[in-house]
Amino acid sequence: MSIRNRELCSFGCNQVITVLVAALSLVARQYPQQTTKPDLHVGVRKCRLLLHWCSFAHSPDMLVYEPRAILLDEPLSNLDAKLRDEARYFIRKLILDLELCAVIVTHDQSEALAMSDRVILLKDGAILQEGTPIEIYENPRDRYVAEFLGSNNLLHGKARTEAGGATSIHGADWQLTGRAQDGMASEAAVAVVRVDKVRIVDGPGQNRVPVEIEARIYLGQHWEYRMTLGDAPLRAFGPLSKGAGPAWCEFPSESVWIFADRPSS
């Protein structure tokens, strides 16, 4: 082996050791009670997938030859929730520190948004939308993308173009101003609104509708309200416990995305 190759291998080994030490430290911080000597195998088992995601552990020469891209296929799928949250940050930081290009395949939306610079949403092998996490989440191109990402409320009604070019959607006894997202020419429309954008408010006003609270669910960080608007089920989050009964919901107009009401492609 030439001196140059030995230097490269030494560099690669040092990088691998750095990765392994960082990953083991992560497990030790998250699961100190499971990394004591009698239960060390538990911590190692939790760490195994974290080490496996980068084939550095199996092929140290990856770092030596500096590949243009690496593929991470469902890298966190078997980790529990707490370790997964920490590992998302750890993997992204590692990719940036080592200046790697990584393609991450995942069905977990949180992973895709948290770990990526750009997201590509595929359906039946075709690209539906590509962009930054903020672009793809906040400005979906069609109804399928809007419904696929996040948790959403759906309201069906008839669309109208108001004076000044604004678009509104009307139900039996409600109406909301929003944004036409797909150049819709159809009168039959559906509004897609992220659950986290809806607020319970004290009374009527702009883009507010009367609802009936049917149940509340305590989620620790906040409450989830289960409601109805006519026959349409609705959900919202809030900091306070609210009993069943009539209430008012506010839908910010910029968060009411109006699409033609046809089967999502």
C-alpha positions in Angstrom: 0.0 0.0 0.0 1.4 3.4 -1.0 2.0 6.2 1.6 -0.8 8.1 -0.1 -3.3 5.2 0.3 -2.3 4.7 3.9 -2.9 8.3 4.6 -6.4 8.1 2.9 -7.2 4.9 4.9 -6.1 6.6 8.1 -8.3 9.6 7.3 -11.2 7.3 6.6 -10.8 5.3 9.8 -10.6 8.5 11.9 -13.9 9.6 10.3 -15.5 6.3 11.0 -14.4 6.4 14.6 -15.8 9.9 14.9 -19.2 8.6 13.6 -19.3 5.6 15.9 -18.3 7.5 19.0 -20.9 10.2 18.2 -23.7 7.6 17.7 -22.8 5.7 20.8 -22.7 8.9 22.8 -26.2 9.7 21.5 -27.6 6.4 22.8 -25.8 6.8 26.1 -27.4 10.3 26.6 -30.9 9.1 25.6 -30.8 5.8 27.4 -28.4 6.0 30.3 -30.3 3.3 32.2 -29.9 0.9 29.3 -26.2 1.4 28.6 -25.0 0.1 32.0 -23.0 -3.1 31.8 -25.8 -5.7 32.4 -28.0 -4.1 29.8 -25.4 -2.8 27.3 -26.9 -5.1 24.6 -30.1 -3.1 24.8 -28.4 0.2 24.1 -26.3 -1.4 21.3 -29.5 -2.8 19.7 -31.0 0.7 19.7 -27.8 2.0 18.2 -27.4 -0.7 15.6 -29.8 0.9 13.0 -28.3 4.3 13.6 -24.9 3.0 12.7 -26.3 1.0 9.8 -27.9 3.9 8.0 -24.5 5.1 6.8 -22.6 2.2 5.3 -19.5 3.7 6.8 -19.8 0.9 9.5 -19.8 -1.7 6.7 -17.6 0.0 4.1 -15.2 2.6 5.5 -13.7 3.2 2.1 -16.9 5.2 1.3 -15.3 8.1 3.1 -11.9 7.5 1.5 -13.3 7.7 -2.0 -15.7 10.5 -1.3 -18.8 9.4 -3.2 -20.9 12.0 -4.9 -24.1 10.6 -3.3 -25.2 8.1 -0.7 -28.7 6.4 -0.4 -30.4 6.2 2.9 -33.4 3.9 2.7 -35.8 4.3 5.6 -32.8 5.0 8.0 -34.9 5.5 11.1 -37.8 3.2 10.6 -37.1 0.9 13.5 -36.0 3.4 16.1 -38.4 4.4 18.9 -39.8 7.9 18.9 -37.4 9.7 21.2 -34.3 8.3 19.6 -35.7 9.0 16.1 -36.2 12.7 17.0 -32.5 12.9 18.1 -31.2 10.9 15.2 -32.9 13.1 12.6 -30.8 16.0 13.8 -27.7 13.8 14.2 -27.8 12.4 10.7 -28.5 15.8 9.1 -25.6 17.4 11.0 -23.3 14.5 10.0 -24.2 14.8 6.3 -23.5 18.6 6.4 -20.3 18.2 8.4 -18.9 15.5 6.0 -20.2 17.5 3.0 -22.1 14.6 1.6 -25.0 14.5 -0.9 -27.6 12.1 0.5 -30.8 10.8 -1.0 -33.2 9.8 1.8 -36.1 7.5 1.1 -38.8 7.7 3.7 -42.5 7.5 4.3 -42.3 9.6 7.4 -43.2 13.2 6.6 -41.4 14.6 9.6 -38.2 13.0 8.6 -38.5 14.3 5.0 -39.1 17.9 6.1 -36.6 17.9 9.0 -33.7 16.2 7.2 -33.9 17.6 3.7 -32.9 20.6 1.7 -35.2 19.6 -1.1 -38.2 17.2 -1.1 -39.5 15.2 -4.0 -43.0 13.8 -3.7 -43.7 10.8 -5.9 -46.9 9.0 -6.8 -47.0 6.0 -9.0 -43.4 6.7 -10.1 -44.2 10.2 -11.2 -42.9 13.4 -9.6 -45.9 15.5 -8.4 -44.0 18.3 -6.7 -40.4 19.2 -5.9 -39.1 22.0 -3.8 -37.8 23.0 -0.4 -39.6 21.6 2.7 -41.3 25.0 3.3 -42.3 25.3 -0.4 -43.8 21.9 -0.7 -45.6 22.1 2.7 -46.9 25.7 2.5 -47.7 25.9 -1.2 -48.9 22.6 -2.5 -49.4 22.5 -6.3 -52.5 20.2 -6.3 -55.0 18.6 -4.1 -53.2 15.3 -3.7 -50.0 17.1 -2.4 -52.1 19.3 -0.1 -53.9 16.3 1.4 -50.8 14.0 1.5 -48.8 16.3 3.7 -49.8 17.2 7.3 -53.2 16.7 9.0 -56.0 18.5 7.2 -59.6 19.5 7.3 -61.7 19.2 4.1 -64.7 21.4 3.4 -66.8 20.8 0.3 -68.8 23.6 -1.3 -69.1 25.9 -4.3 -66.4 28.3 -5.4 -67.0 31.9 -6.4 -64.7 34.6 -7.7 -65.2 37.7 -5.6 -64.7 41.4 -6.6 -61.0 42.0 -6.8 -60.2 38.5 -7.9 -60.4 36.7 -4.5 -61.8 33.2 -4.4 -64.3 32.0 -1.8 -66.0 28.7 -1.0 -69.6 28.5 0.2 -71.5 25.8 2.1 -75.1 25.5 3.2 -74.7 28.2 6.0 -71.0 29.2 5.8 -68.5 30.8 3.5 -64.7 31.2 3.6 -62.3 33.3 1.6 -59.2 31.5 0.4 -56.7 30.9 -2.3 -57.4 29.1 -5.6 -54.5 26.7 -5.9 -55.0 24.9 -9.2 -56.5 27.5 -11.6 -59.8 25.9 -11.0 -62.6 26.5 -13.4 -65.1 24.1 -11.7 -67.8 25.5 -9.4 -67.7 22.4 -7.2 -64.8 22.9 -4.9 -63.1 21.6 -1.8 -61.1 23.6 0.7 -58.1 22.0 2.3 -57.0 23.6 5.6 -54.2 22.3 7.9 -55.5 21.3 11.3 -52.8 23.5 13.0 -54.0 26.6 11.2 -57.6 26.4 12.6 -58.3 28.3 15.9 -61.2 28.3 18.3 -62.3 31.9 18.9 -64.8 33.8 21.0 -67.3 34.9 18.4 -68.2 35.7 14.7 -65.9 37.6 12.4 -63.9 37.5 9.1 -63.5 33.9 8.0 -65.1 32.5 11.1 -67.8 29.8 11.1 -70.1 28.3 13.8 -69.2 24.8 14.8 -70.2 22.2 17.3 -67.5 20.8 19.6 -68.3 17.1 20.1 -65.2 16.0 22.0 -61.8 17.0 23.3 -58.6 14.9 23.5 -55.6 15.8 25.8 -52.3 15.3 23.9 -49.9 16.7 26.5 -48.6 19.7 24.6 -52.1 20.8 23.6 -55.8 19.8 23.3 -57.4 18.4 20.1 -61.0 19.4 19.5 -63.3 17.2 17.4 -66.0 19.3 15.8 -68.6 19.4 13.1 -69.7 22.0 10.6 -73.0 20.7 9.3 -72.1 17.2 8.2 -68.4 17.9 7.8 -66.0 16.7 10.6 -63.3 19.2 11.7 -60.3 19.2 13.9 -58.3 21.9 15.7 -55.7 22.3 18.3 -55.6 24.7 21.3 -54.1 25.2 24.7 -57.3 25.1 26.7 -59.8 22.4 27.6 -63.1 23.2 26.0 -66.3 21.3 26.7 -68.8 20.1 24.2 -71.1 22.7 22.7 -71.3 25.5 20.2 -68.2 27.5 19.3 -66.6 29.6 16.6 -63.7 28.6 14.4 -61.4 30.9 12.5 -59.7 29.9 9.2 -56.9 32.3 8.1 -57.7 33.1 4.4 -54.1 32.4 3.3 -54.4 28.9 4.8 -57.7 28.0 3.0 -56.5 26.3 -0.2 -59.4 25.9 -2.7 -59.2 23.2 -5.3 -61.7 21.8 -7.9 -63.7 19.1 -6.3 -62.6 16.1 -8.4 -60.7 13.0 -7.4 -57.1 13.9 -6.5 -54.8 12.7 -9.3 
